[in-house]
Amino acid sequence: MNTKAIKTVSLILGALILSQVPAMALGSDAAVYSALKQRRFELVNKESDLLKSKDSIQKRIDDLKRRNDDSRYGSTLDRLTRDLDSTYQDLRKTQLDIQDIDRALI
């Protein structure tokens, strides 16, 4: 597992644990609160980038479909469709991570 994935998993686990702690306990630790707010900010930016990427990929797929030449653009269309699926999955995971942090911050 790479470092980024380990950090993300650790933060999510921390957020899930903190979501079980009363809000008053969270308020007593400003460092945790600050770290969660920073992570939320990063995730919101990532979500924005993924939404733009998803829209861009979808636009390219639609453009290729309008050309209606599957023999020429079939492999490109398949690749873009896989990219769109991957981007959507990453977007959904990011949105769930934001929800987890929001619950921890309540």
N, C-alpha and C positions, 0 to 999 in steps of 0.2 A: 504494500500500500504506500502511495507516495505521501509526502509530508502534508500537502494541501488537504488531501482526503482525511488524513489522521486528525488534522486541526479541525476540519469541518465536523467530523464525527464527534470529536471531543466537545466542541461547542454545542452541538445539538443535544448530546447527552446531558451536558451541564444545563442547558436551557430546559430540557424535559424535567430534570431533577428540580430545578428552581421553580418550575411551574407548579410543583406540588407544595412549595413553601409559601406560607402566607406573605402577602405583599409587604407587611411591616418588616419582616425579616430581610427581604430583598432591599428595602430602603435603608437598612442599617449598613449595607456594604456598598458604598459608592463606587468602588472599583469594579465590582461585578456588574452593577447597573450601567456604568460607563462602557464597559466591554460589550455588553449586550446591545446597547444603543449603537455603538460603532459597527458591530457585526450586522445589525439590522440595516444601517445605512449602506454598507457594502452590498448586502443582498438586494436591496431595492435598486441600487445601480446596476447590479448584474441582471436583475429582472428586466429593467429598461433595455439593456443591451440585447438580451435574448428576445424580447418582443420585437425590437427593430430587425434583428437577424431573421426571426420567423417571418415577418412581413416581407423582407427582401427575398427570402427563399421562395415564399409562396408566389410572389410576383414573377420570379423567374420561371417557376413551374407553369404558371398561367400563360406566360408569353410563349413558352415552348409548346404548350398544348394548342394555342391558337395557330401556330405554324402547321400543326396537324401533319407532321412528317415523322411518324414513329420510327421508321427505319433509320432515319438520320440522327434523331435526337433521343432515341429510346434509352441508351445507356446513361446519357446525361440526365434524363428525366428520372431514371431509377436512382441515380446517385443523389439528386436533389431531394427526392422523396425520402430517402434514408436520412439525409441531413435534416430535413424538416421534422421527421419523427424524433430524431435524437435531440434536436433543439427543443421540441415540445416537451419531451421527458425531462430535460434539464430545467426548463422553465417551470414545469409543475413541481419538481423537487424544490426549486428555489422558493416558489410561492408557499409551499408547505413549511419550509424552514422559517420564512418570515412569520407565518402564523404561529409557529412554536415560540419564537422569540417574543412576539406580541403577547402571547399568553403568559410568558415568564415576566414580562414587564408590567402586567396588570397588578 
